[in-house]
Amino acid sequence: MIKEIIKNILFRFKKNKSTFTPVFIIGCGRSGTTILGKTLSLHPKIKYLNERRDLWHQCYPEFNIWEENILNPKLCASEKDYSEKETSKLRNLFFREQVLDNASILLEKLPINNFRLNFLKKSFPEAKYIYLSRNGLEVSKSIEKRIQKKNWFTGNKFTLLLQFSGNENTLESDQQKGMWEWALSINESDLFFKNLSKDKYYHLSYQDFIENTEDRLKQIYNFLNLNTTEEFLSILSKNISRKNKTITKTDDKLLLEIGGEILTQTINNNYSPF
C-alpha cells in the first residue's frame, strides 16, 4: 500500500508534463506478439505492458476469463460494455505506468483484445494499433502444445469461445482447437481493421518481421513517431530469428476448412486487412 501511495504521488506530480499515448499490439496468442512487444520496448521512450491482466481486472473484473468463480465473465467486449467510471480508472492506471517510466508511449499487449477491439476504440479513441498476423498452421501448432500442457484453456475461456462461435465442440484434435481459436481471433481483427482508418494502424506478418526485421522495426518506429538510428535497429535485429520450422502444408483437411480463405493467405504470406 505504501508503494502505491508513493506511485500515485509521483504520478500526480509528473503527469501534467506528459501526454497519454496508448498503442496496442493486436494478434492471436502464439502469433509472435510477445517477441514483437519485447523488441519494440527496448526503445527508451516506450513503456511496455506485457499481458498486465491485473490492471484490466482492477477495473473490469468480468474480463477475467482465466479463473474460475468469476461472476458473469466476458470474452468479448464492445462499446456497450464501456463504463465511463471504470474506463477512466483503467486509463489512469495505464497512463501512470507511462509517466512513472518517463516514456512517451504506452505499449500494451494482451491477445484476448482481438475480441474487444471496439471496446478499445471506445475507451482509447486516441490509440494506435500494431497488428501482427501469422501463418495459421504455425499458430495452431503452437497452441496445440500449450493445450497439451494444460495452460491454455484455463478458467472459462474455452466455454466462452464456444458460446461466441455458436458451435458445439466437434473438434477432434488439439491442433483443430488451436486453428478454431486462431480463425475466430483473426476474423474479428480483420473485420475491425478493414473498417479503421489506415493512419491508425500498422500491419505486418510474423514472417516479414522475422525475415526483414530491421526494415519492419524502422517502419513501426516511424509510425509511432519515435527517432531511431541505424545502429540501434541493427542491434535489435540481431536478436530476432525463427525458433521453429515454417509450416506450409497439412494433411488435415479440416484444419484448412476451419481456417478458411484467410488461412491460405497467411500461409502464402499475402494476407492484408487493407
Buried (B, 14 or more C-beta within 10 A) or exposed (E): EEEEEEBEEEBEEEBEEBEBBBBBBBBBBBBBBBBBBEBBBEBEBBBBBBBBBEBBBEBBBEBBBBBEEBEEBBBBBBEEBBEEEBBEBBBBBBBBBBBBBEBBBBBBBBBBBBBBBBBBBBBBEEBBBBBBBBBBBBBBBBBBBBBEEEEBBEBBBBBBBBEEEEEEEEBEBBBBBBBBBBBBBBEBBBEBBEEBEEEEBBBBBBBBBBBBBBBBBBBBBEBBEBEBEEEBBEEBBEEBEEEEEEBEEBEBEBBBEBBBEBBEBBBEBEBEBE
